[in-house]
């Protein structure tokens, strides 16, 4: 009985020892397999690092950063790299490819050299004959240097600027008013023209209303260029030649007597606009009140007043209450305004196509005018 118990105890102890040995063998095998499974990743990381260092040296970025570190730091970095997950961490080569490298701007010469270098390569080597032919062609087609080309263009610009300058001082532009006397004997008035300047002739009657043109004729057609729309009272003309003389005849609608004008080009003064007042009532005259005739002796004075020119020897007066001008000459007052004079009565009046009016009055300290249909009293001071 005792021997049987001893045998059973020995078997139990032998089974425990056997199971312990089997467990230890299993643990060792698992550890070995884990180490073997990790070695390929370590080899792959080492190969990626070697490839990155070779890429840096090939592209001229110097030695790899790991060569300047101590072995301990390198070993620590390798450990960190091995412990990081392979699927989430980008490789060193990918990080280097994504890096943006700032390049400096090229000069003009460097830019040209880059374009020459980018040309396709030829299998035929260049020979001394080809270089000589190229240099000869360049000399024949472009014999001037870049500096000489710039100087040549500067001289051309100076010549063009000199050619555009007028040989004489440009004429003085003026706007005038002419009074046409249809009686025989007086000298026809002159219109001053200039080459390159357009002058407008505006025909109006004694009241300032437009008087349409029916026809016209030019004495020297080759010296003048005239434009007319065929129905209005305005002629546009300019001189073709710098110096020319001639005349023109204008027929107005409903006027039996033609109007003769002298045309002179090349003067120191050019008429930009000429208001030609014709004695009489035209077809477009508005209804005028009685007693608005113009004495012949006051024509020239009223014409100068209509143009804003003070009569010779007159005294300038002050007008308060509206935009107007007044002058005193002897016992007569000359009044210039765009308003319609209501009181006192005037001895003479003239109007221009733009609505300006000139009046000849007796001496007075106030006048009554119509402004937008309402009567307004103006004070005259400065006697």
Protein Blocks (a to p, Z undefined) as FASTA:
>chain_A
ZZmmmmmmmmmmmmmmmmmmmmmmmmmmmmmmmmmmmmmmmmmmmmmmmmmmmmmmmnon
apafklmpcfklmmmmmmmmmmpcfklpccfklmmmmpccddddddfklmmmmmmmmpcc
dfbdcdfklmmmmmmmmmmmmmccfklmmmmmmmmmmmmmmmmpcfbdcddddddddddd
fbghiacddddddehiacddddddfkopacddfbdcdfblmlpccddehlaccdcdddfb
fbdcdddddddehiabdcdddddehiabdcfbacdddedjdfkbccddehiaccfklmmm
mmmmmnopacehiacdddehiacddddehjbccdddfbdcfbdcdfbdcddfkopacddd
dddfbdcddeehiacddddehZZ
